[in-house]
Amino acid sequence: MPPSVFPTGTTIYYPEKCWNGYTLFPSELHRNPSRGAMLIDMNGNEVNRWKGLDGFPNKMLPNGHILGSTGIRHMKYGYQDMLDLVEEDWDGNTVWGFDKYELVKDPRRKPRWMARQHHDYQREGNPVGYYVPGLETKTNGKTLILCHKNLVKAEISPKLLVDDAIIEVDKNGKITWEWVCSEHFEEMGFSPRAKKSLKRNPDMQPMSGNVGDWFHMNSISWLGPNRFYDSGDERFHPENIIMDGRQVNIIAIIDRKTGKIVWKLGPYFTESKALRKMGQVIGQHHAHMIPRGLPGKGNILVFDNGGAAGYGAPNPTSPDGLSNAKRDFSRVLEFGDLGRFVGGQDLSDYGVDA
């Protein structure tokens, strides 16, 4: 057979210009999880592979253990639902697992417990899930998990929603805390037109149970120690949780004790001069506070994905107001003067009618 026109493996590598290390990734996410999670070096050589371990995402602990899932729920009945969250040692032996969030009864399938985990999770000891000097993830610590939960919330839409829930489980897999996104709808700051758009179409997913993925949370993390809390601002307590919703263009901090949203960016970026200068954030990913020990500590870092997201007034590219904010490029934002970005003002004061 003639050689492929698509090169494989490492094609260009300049060690002196790289942050050299290892790369961990799910080698065939969802489609063929039997290939497993893969760890490779800078030359593309396989260092280890955990066969049968899917990942949404995979993460590695300091002791070489890896976190991931043993599979995904059939997409006909569930939207991006992982069956469980497990921890495997270097040799692929399961040493911890959680799946007791919901007993799922799909048509023509045996009932089974599922975690319904998606997009993110964090293990105690390290608030963000990547290497931070002096913040070592605990092998037997509590775990923060982002999950799905189907429900109907009339204030949002009469249609069935696949809602986001954040849970905390202890080392024995017992749920010790839960935060359900839709219960805080009125804290989100949606305009009247956005609410009408949401009622019409909360981002329905007809190929996956015909549920509305109205918020689409895609990252969660603890804030961790930071200068704002040290100066007396309780909103930035290290145990509070920062999350973001791709479909709603919102970044927010949740008070761990009360469950209330105590700091928020979005869904509109017109409430102050600083926000107007920043411009509309669309479909963001991985909003988190940079931990101590790294450059930019205490700043918020976010990948502003672009594309299409949000709810609001219909326009020529969005007849029903779904995903009516659009931008054809991505950017990375880092900002640190958080006091300038507190949301919650009456949007009519700024002529906003989104």
Secondary structure as the mmCIF struct_conf table of DSSP 4:
data_model
#
loop_
_struct_conf.conf_type_id
_struct_conf.id
_struct_conf.beg_label_comp_id
_struct_conf.beg_label_asym_id
_struct_conf.beg_label_seq_id
_struct_conf.end_label_comp_id
_struct_conf.end_label_asym_id
_struct_conf.end_label_seq_id
HELX_LH_PP_P HELX_LH_PP_P1 PRO A 2 SER A 4
BEND BEND1 VAL A 5 PHE A 6
BEND BEND2 GLY A 9 GLY A 9
HELX_RH_3T_P HELX_RH_3T_P1 PRO A 15 LYS A 17
BEND BEND3 CYS A 18 CYS A 18
STRN STRN1 THR A 23 PRO A 26
TURN_TY1_P TURN_TY1_P1 SER A 27 ARG A 31
HELX_RH_3T_P HELX_RH_3T_P2 PRO A 33 ARG A 35
STRN STRN2 ALA A 37 ILE A 40
TURN_TY1_P TURN_TY1_P2 MET A 42 ASN A 43
STRN STRN3 GLU A 46 TRP A 50
TURN_TY1_P TURN_TY1_P3 LYS A 51 GLY A 52
STRN STRN4 ASP A 54 MET A 60
TURN_TY1_P TURN_TY1_P4 PRO A 62 ASN A 63
BEND BEND4 GLY A 64 GLY A 64
STRN STRN5 ILE A 66 SER A 69
BEND BEND5 THR A 70 THR A 70
STRN STRN6 ILE A 72 ILE A 72
TURN_TY1_P TURN_TY1_P5 MET A 75 TYR A 77
BEND BEND6 TYR A 79 GLN A 80
STRN STRN7 MET A 82 MET A 82
BEND BEND7 LEU A 83 LEU A 83
STRN STRN8 LEU A 85 GLU A 88
TURN_TY1_P TURN_TY1_P6 TRP A 90 ASP A 91
BEND BEND8 GLY A 92 GLY A 92
STRN STRN9 THR A 94 PHE A 98
TURN_TY1_P TURN_TY1_P7 LYS A 100 TYR A 101
STRN STRN10 GLU A 102 VAL A 104
TURN_TY1_P TURN_TY1_P8 PRO A 107 ARG A 108
BEND BEND9 ARG A 109 ARG A 109
STRN STRN11 ARG A 112 MET A 114
STRN STRN12 GLN A 117 ARG A 123
TURN_TY1_P TURN_TY1_P9 GLU A 124 GLY A 125
BEND BEND10 PRO A 127 TYR A 130
TURN_TY1_P TURN_TY1_P10 PRO A 133 GLY A 134
HELX_LH_PP_P HELX_LH_PP_P2 GLU A 136 LYS A 138
TURN_TY1_P TURN_TY1_P11 THR A 139 ASN A 140
BEND BEND11 GLY A 141 GLY A 141
STRN STRN13 THR A 143 LYS A 153
TURN_TY1_P TURN_TY1_P12 ALA A 154 ILE A 156
STRN STRN14 SER A 157 VAL A 169
TURN_TY1_P TURN_TY1_P13 LYS A 171 ASN A 172
BEND BEND12 GLY A 173 GLY A 173
STRN STRN15 ILE A 175 VAL A 180
HELX_RH_3T_P HELX_RH_3T_P3 CYS A 181 GLU A 187
BEND BEND13 MET A 188 MET A 188
HELX_RH_AL_P HELX_RH_AL_P1 PRO A 192 ARG A 200
BEND BEND14 PRO A 202 PRO A 202
STRN STRN16 MET A 204 GLN A 205
TURN_TY1_P TURN_TY1_P14 PRO A 206 GLY A 209
BEND BEND15 ASN A 210 ASN A 210
STRN STRN17 VAL A 211 GLY A 212
BEND BEND16 PHE A 215 PHE A 215
STRN STRN18 MET A 217 TRP A 222
BEND BEND17 PRO A 225 PRO A 225
HELX_RH_AL_P HELX_RH_AL_P2 ARG A 227 ASP A 230
TURN_TY1_P TURN_TY1_P15 SER A 231 GLY A 232
HELX_RH_3T_P HELX_RH_3T_P4 GLU A 234 PHE A 236
TURN_TY1_P TURN_TY1_P16 PRO A 238 GLU A 239
STRN STRN19 ILE A 241 GLY A 245
TURN_TY1_P TURN_TY1_P17 ARG A 246 ASN A 249
STRN STRN20 ILE A 250 ILE A 254
TURN_TY1_P TURN_TY1_P18 ARG A 256 THR A 258
STRN STRN21 ILE A 261 LEU A 265
BEND BEND18 PRO A 267 PRO A 267
BEND BEND19 PHE A 269 PHE A 269
BEND BEND20 GLU A 271 SER A 272
HELX_RH_AL_P HELX_RH_AL_P3 LYS A 273 MET A 278
BEND BEND21 GLY A 283 GLY A 283
STRN STRN22 HIS A 285 MET A 289
HELX_LH_PP_P HELX_LH_PP_P3 ILE A 290 PRO A 291
TURN_TY1_P TURN_TY1_P19 ARG A 292 GLY A 293
BEND BEND22 LEU A 294 LEU A 294
TURN_TY1_P TURN_TY1_P20 PRO A 295 GLY A 298
STRN STRN23 ILE A 300 ASP A 304
STRN STRN24 GLY A 307 TYR A 311
BEND BEND23 ALA A 313 ALA A 313
STRN STRN25 ASN A 315 ASN A 315
TURN_TY1_P TURN_TY1_P21 PRO A 316 THR A 317
STRN STRN26 SER A 318 SER A 318
TURN_TY1_P TURN_TY1_P22 PRO A 319 ASP A 320
BEND BEND24 GLY A 321 GLY A 321
STRN STRN27 LEU A 322 ARG A 327
BEND BEND25 ASP A 328 ASP A 328
STRN STRN28 ARG A 331 PHE A 335
HELX_RH_3T_P HELX_RH_3T_P5 LEU A 338 PHE A 341
HELX_RH_3T_P HELX_RH_3T_P6 LEU A 347 TYR A 350
TURN_TY1_P TURN_TY1_P23 GLY A 351 GLY A 351
#
